[in-house]
Amino acid sequence: VEYNTINATGISNANYADSFIDLKGTRAYIRYNTFYRDGEVKLSKGIAVIDRGVELSSYEHAIHDNTFFLDSDGSDINMVDAYSGTSDVYAWNNLRIPAGG
């Protein structure tokens, strides 16, 4: 996933829809994107990495050089959340605006 603009407006929080992107497979590259919260209160994660409990699930992901605009009240939102069972999830050079969280 490269060079996209992703807006959280309208995220429902139904069926775990609470992040910009959920990664559940293998070897995904998320880079050079811009993410906007735009006041969406149902956004609780930036990018979620989730193990599905099956072979070859959720490893070797690279998340880099993205910009996350999370609004001033989004300090509790992590840019990347990797849950138990995931491995080799790398995140670097991502920018959070405003800083913090």
N, C-alpha and C positions, 0 to 999 in steps of 0.2 A: 504494500500500500504506500504509494509515493505521491507527493505533490498534490494533495487534496486539501480542501477546506471542509471541516466537519463541524456542524453546529448542533448543540444539544437540545435546541428548542423542540419540544414535543416528545421527549423521552417519557415513556409511560410508567416505568418502574414495574410493569406487569411482566411476568415470565422472566424475571431477572434483567430486564432492560433498564439498567442503571449506569451504564458506562458508554463512552464513545465507541469502543471496540472491545469485543471479547475474543481472545485468542484461545483456541482449543486444539489446534492441530500441531503440526511440526514445521519448524524452520520458516517462520514468518518474518518478514522485514517490514517494519513500520518506520518510515523515515521521510523527512522533508515535508511534513504535514503541518497544518495549522488547525487547532481545535478551539472552539468558542463555547463557553458555558452559556453566555447570554442570559443570565439570571434564572436558568432552569434549576429549580430546587430539587428535582428528582434525580439529578446527576449526582452519584455518590462515588464514582471511580473514573479515572481517566481511561486507562487501558487495563483490562482485567485479563490475567493469564490463568486459565482454569484447567485442571486435570480432569478428564472425563472418566478416569478409572479403566481405560482400555489400553492395549499395547500401542505404542507410538503416539501417545497423547501428550501434548503440551511440553515440548522441549525444544531447545535451540532457537529461541526467538531473539531478534535484535531490534531494539527500539531506540532510535537516535535521531538527533538533529530535528526535533519537532518543537513547536511552540504551543503552549497551553495557556489560553486566556481564561482564568478560572474565577474572575470577579473578586471583589474585596471580601465577600462573605464566604468564599469557597476554600478557606484555609484548611478545612478538614478533608479535602479531596486530594488523594495521592495521584500523582501522574501515572504511576504504574503499580499495580497490586498483583503479585505472583502468589498464588495460593499453594497449600501443601500438595505434594505430589508432582509439582512442576520442577523442571531442572534446566540448567543452562539458559536462564533468561537474563539477557544483558540489556541494560539501559544506560546511555551516556549522552552527554551533550544536548539534553533536552532543556528548554527554557520555560520557566513558570512565571506568568505575569498575573497578579503581583507575586513577588517572591514570598516564600514561606510555605508552611504546610508540610 
